[in-house]
Amino acid sequence: MKILLVEDERMTRVALTGTLRKEGHEVVPAPDGQVALEALNSDTFDLVLTDLNLPGADGLEILQRAVQGQPAPRVIIMTAFASTETAVQALRMGAHDYVVKPFQTDEILARIRNLHRLQAVEQENRDLKARIAHSQARPIIGGSPAISQVKDIIATIAPGEFSVLIQGASGTGKELVARALHERSPRCEGPFVAVNCSAIPDTLVESELFGYRKGAFTGADRDHQGYFQRAEGGSLFLDEIDDLPAATQVKLLRVIQEKEIEPVGSGRPLAVDFRLISATKKDLKALVEAGEFREDLYYRLNVIPLSLPTLAQRREDIPALVDHFVALRGRPGSLEISPPDFQALMDYHWPGNVRELSNVVERMLALPGIPVRSFLDDLAGGPEAGGFGGDAAPPSILASQGETIDYRKYMQDCEDQLLRWALTQADGNIAEAARLLNLPRSTLRSKL
């Protein structure tokens, strides 16, 4: 460990320097505060061990300069003028610890050994986080012109702090792109918090986004951090942003402008540091024109628009995507696709996009030998439902089987088919499926 030792008492400085060097440390002794400040300006240290009362510059000035370093060394204060005020002040300013003179040499060595262990644990923690992040990182697969353009845009805009609005159909990889923006940004060491706005009940949106204070409402028995606070220092990804209630849209606009939130039940604003990435599969501009989305919020979100292609617009990426999904399941090279099956994959119109392809690959691995077209027909509700390009119409009444019909089962099957049709038409969006069926969203959730 490289140590800057700042001590104006010569005998103490010489003795402590010799002891630390015997322990294997590299020690740079400084007789006063001015020499110490010059050393901090010209060199880097792992630890600064400094007296508090010094000529030239006192220990608090040295501490203040040390904590501004890149990287910043740890600081242990030595003082014969110990008091609660000086100790607390030093710790508040960033000191790691302090010792009171006169002290035993073993006491200093014990503090340094503990600090060395702490630094080893912190480095191990950083390495572990890096390995986890690397293992969880999901690349954007494909080399088609459409997806290559998306990759180029990500590389260009990721380093900035601007809000990004990702637009694309369900299953095109909006969250994957949002993660790529975060991982390639200066905020990559911070958290990435993903929120599906359509999955939060309208009555809970505000408290989940902005948090709440204990006692704010019945059942609030503790403080609760909202998603904005959890994303502190990182990126917040709001998916299905179009599904936010109008009242929440107003509050979100203020949060973006002021970088402050006000938790429910709190009378004071709280500063937050985040980068906002939002996504929608709807045309927000059309929603603005229809009066269903705030225009001022739209322009705040749409600082940098990023549109994602459908899988049908990048069919040449299908082989690479299939190989990727097979490898993800730990079975690389285990899937042999016949020419007819491969042609079926290329001809299918993929309404569920990349997510649907992933599900098909999983079926192919689970049920080898079954023609791929049968999977695709099943997903699309049969060829007559438009799996390979026809019109997507509501399902017709099931044909009866035999002379008798089980009424309850028959009605359940009809309802199941109708719900599946609506969800397919709405690309999995429950609010849109409820509109298609003319049902309250809560009723549809209950049936699902």
N, C-alpha and C positions, 0 to 999 in steps of 0.2 A: 504494500500500500504506500502511495506517495503522500507524505504529510508535510504541511507547512506549519512549523512550530513558531509561534509568536510569543516571546517572553523577554521582558526587559531586565529581569534579574539574571546576571551572567551565570552564576553557579547553578541555578535551577535549569537554565537553558542548556548548559553544557551537559549536566548530568542526565537530563531527560532525553537529549539528543543521543547520547551514548546508549542509554537503555533501549530506546526505540530501534536504533540501528542493530543492536544485538538481537532484537526480535525479528530482524529481517526486513524492516521498513526502510524506505528511502526518505530521508529527512532533510528539509531545507529550513535552517534556523533563521529567524528574523529578530533583531534586537528591539525594534520599535514598529509602530503602526505604519509609518510611511514606507519603510522597506517592505512590509507585508503587502501593502496595496500595490507596490511596483511588481512584486513577485506574482500576485494574482493577475495583473495585467499582461504579464509576459509568459506565464506558464499555467498548466492545469494541475490540479491536485485532487486526490481522493478524499482527503480530510484536512481541515484547518483546525489546529489546536491552539487557541489564542487566549491570552490573558485579557481581562476586561479593562483594567486600568493601565493605559499605555501612553508613552509620549508620542507625539506626531499625529496619531489617530487612535481613538479608543477601540475596544473590542467590538462594540456595536456597529461602528463604521465598517470594520473589516467584515463582520457578519453580513451587513447589507450588501457590500460589494461581492462577497462570495456567493450569495444566493442568486445573484444576477448572472453568474457564469454559465457557460454552455460547454460541457455539462457542469452543473453546480456541485461543488464538493459539499460533504457533510461538515458541520461545524460543531465543535465541543468548546464551550466557554469555561475558562478557569478564572476564578475570582476569590479574592480574600475579603471582598466587600459584599458578601452574599446577602440578599434580602429577597423577600417575596416579589417585590416590584421588579428588580433587575432580572431575576430568573424568568418571571412570566413574560417580561418584555422581550428577552432574548428568544424564548421559545416561540412567541407570537411572530417574531421577525423571521423565523425559520431555522433556529438552532436545533440541532439534533439532541443535545444534552448539555448539562453543565456539571462541574465539580467544584467543591469548595476547598480553598487553601486553608491550612496546609493539608495535603493529601498524601497517601501512600502511593508509591509508584505502581504497586499491584492494582490499585484502584483504576488508574489511567489505562493500564494494559487490559484490564477486564472490560472496560468500556469499549476499547478499540476492538477487542476480540468479538464482543457482541455486535458491534457495528459491522465487522467483516462478515459475520454469519448472516446478518440481516441483508447485506448487499448480495450475498450469494443466493439467498432465498428469492430476493427481488429479481435477480438475473434469471434464475430458473423459472420464475413465474412469467417473465417476459418471453423467454424461449418457448415455454409451454403454450402461451397465448398465440405466439407466432405459428407454432406447429398446428394448433387447432384451427386457426384462421386459414392456414394453407390447405388443411384437409377438408375444410368446409367450403372453400372457394369453388364455385361452379363456373367453368369457362363458358363463354358464348360460342357455341359450336356452329361451324359453317363458313364457307368461303364464297357464297354467292354474292353478286354485286349488291343486292339489297341489304344483306346482313353486314357486309364489309363496310358499307356506308355508315351503318349504325355504329360499328366499332370505331370508325374514324371520328365520328361526332363525339362519342364517349371520351376518347383520348383527348379531344380538344377542350371539352367543357368541364371535365372532371376536376381539374385543379382549381376552378373558380368557386365562388361562394353564392352564385346566382341560383334562384329557384328554378327548378326544371319540371316541366309538365310532360309526362310520358303518355302518349296516346297509342292505343292498340287494342285489337280484339282480345277477348278472353283466351288465355292459353298461349299468347305470343311471347311471354317472358318479361312482363313489365317489372316484376320484383327482381328478377335476375339482372336486368339492366340497372335498376336502382342500386343494387348491391355493387355492381361494377363501378358505378359512379362514386360510391362511397369508398370502395377499396382503392381507387386510384386518386383519391383526393387527400389533401393534407389532414383531413379528419379521420383517416383510416384507423388510427389508434383508439378513437372514440367509439361509442356504441352505434350500432345500426338498429333502429327500432322501426319495425314494420307494423302498420295498423290497417286493417280492413274496415273502412268506415261503414260499409253496408252490414257488417256483422255486429255492430254495436246498436242496441235498442235506442230509439230516439231519446228516451228519457234519461239515458246514461251517457250520452255522447259528451256533454260538457264536463262531467265529473271525471270521465276516463281520459279525456284529452288534457284537461287543465289540472286535475287532481282536486282534492277537497281536504278541509280541515276537520278535525275531530269535533263532533257535535253539530256539523253543518246541516244534517238532516237525520231522520230516524234511521238508526242502524250504523251511522258513521261513528264507530267507537274508537277510531284511531285516524291519524293523518294518512292520506293516501297520495302517493306520487302519481301524477298524470304522465301521459306519454311524452309530453314536451320536456318534462324534467328528466325522464329516463334517457332522453336523447341528448342530454347536456354534453357539449363538446363533440358531438357526432352528427349523425344524419337521421332525420325523421322522414319515413316514407308513408304517405297517406294514400292508400289504394282506394279505388272507388270514391274519389273525392266528390263526385257529382251527387252522391247519396247523402251528403251532409244536410241536416235541417237548416232552414233559412236563418233561424236565430243563431245557430252555431257559425254559419258563414260570416255573419257580422263580427263575431268575437274573433274568429280566425284571422280576418282581415286586420284587426287591430294588433293581434299577436305578431303577424308578419311585419307590420309597419314599425311597431315599438319594441319588438324583441322582449316583451314582457307578458306574463300571464298572471291571472288572478284566480287562484284556487277557489272553489266553491266554499263559502263560509269564511273567507279571508277578506279583510278590508284593505289589504296592502298588495300592490303589484310585486311580482317577483321576476327579476331579470333571468332570461334563459338564452343560452348560446347553442344554436342548432343550424343545420342546413336543411331546407325543406325540399323534398322531392315528392311530387304527387303524381297520380296516375288515374286514367279514366279510359273506359272503352266506348264512351259516348262522345258525341260531338258537343263539347262544352260551348262553343260559339253558338250553335243552334239552340242550346238550352238557355243561353243568355238572351237570344232574340225572342224566345218563347216566354221569357220572364220567370224561368225556373231555376236560374242561377245568377248570382250577383255579378254584374259586369265589372265592378271595381275589383272584386276578388279574382275574377278570371284573369285580368291583366296582371295582377300581382303574382299569380301562379304561373302564368304563361310567359315568363321572362325569356326562357329558352325552351321552345317546343321540340319534342323528339318523338317522331312517329315510327312505330314498329311495323314491319311487314307481316302479313299472314303467312302461314306455312305454304299455302297455295301459290304465293308470290315468290317463294324460294324453294321450289321443289327439288332443285339440284342439291340441297343440303340434306335431303332425307336419308341417303345412305350413311353419311357421317353421323347424323343424329341417332340412327338405329344402332350403329356400332357403339356410340357413347352410352346409350341407355343399357345396352347389354353389358358393357364394362362396369357401369355403375352397380349393377346387380351381381357383380363378382363372377360373371361367366363369359369373359371375352372369348370370341371365336366359337362359341357353342351354338350359335344360331345360323343355320343354313337356309337361305331364302331361295326358292325356286324362281325361274324366270317369270311364270304366271303370277306368283305372289308378289314379286318385286314390281311387276307392271301394275298390279292392283294398288300397291302403296303409292305409286307415282300418279295413278289416275284419280284416286280418291280426292275429294275436294277439301277434306280436313276442316270441318266447321269448328272443332275444338282445338285446332292448331297444334303446337308442339306438345302441349299437355296431353292431347288425345293420342298423339303418336306414341308418347311414353306409355300410356295405358295399353295400347295395342301391342307394343313390344313385350310388355309384361305378360299379356295373354299368350303371345306366341311362344314365350319361354315356358309358360305353365302347361300349355296344351300343344306340344309339338306334333306336327303331322296334320293338323286341321288347316284347311285352306284359309289364307288371310282374308279373302273376300267375305267369308262367312262372318268373321269378326267385324269387318267394316259394315256389312249389311245389318248386323245386330246392333251396332252402335248407332246407326242412322235410322233404325226402325224398319229395316228392309229396303230393298232397292226402290220400291214404290214411294218411300218417304223421302227420297232425294239424296241418298248416300253418295251417289255418283253423279249428282248434278240436277235431280228433279226438284219440284216444288215441295217445300216443307209445309204440309197441311196437317191439321189436327187429326189424331187417330180415329179411324172409324170404329163402330161398335164391334166387339169381338164376335166372331162366328161361333155358334153353339156347337158343342161336341156331344153327339149322342142324342138320346130322346129326352133326357132330363137335364136340368140346369141347377147347380147350387147357387141360389140367389145371392147370398152374402159374398161368396167367392167371386161370382161374376161381377158384382158391383165393385168389389175391391180391385179386381184386375182392371176394370175400366178406369177407375180413379187413378190407379198406378200409372197406366199408360198416359192418361191426360196430364198428370203432374210431370212425368218424364218429358213429354212433348213440350210443355211450357218451359221447363228448365233448359231444354236444349235450344229452344227458340231464343231464350233470354241469355244464352251463354252462361248459365249458372247464377245469374243475378236474381235474387229472390224478389226484390221489389218489382222488377220488370215482369217476372213470371206471374206475380200476383195481379199486376195490371192486365196481362193477357187473359187471365182467368176471371177477371172482375171479382177478385177476392181481397179481403183485408190481408195485409202482409202477415199479421199475427196469426190469422187462420191458416194461411199456407204454411207458416213455420210449424204450427202444431201438427198439421197433416204430414209434413215431412219427417 
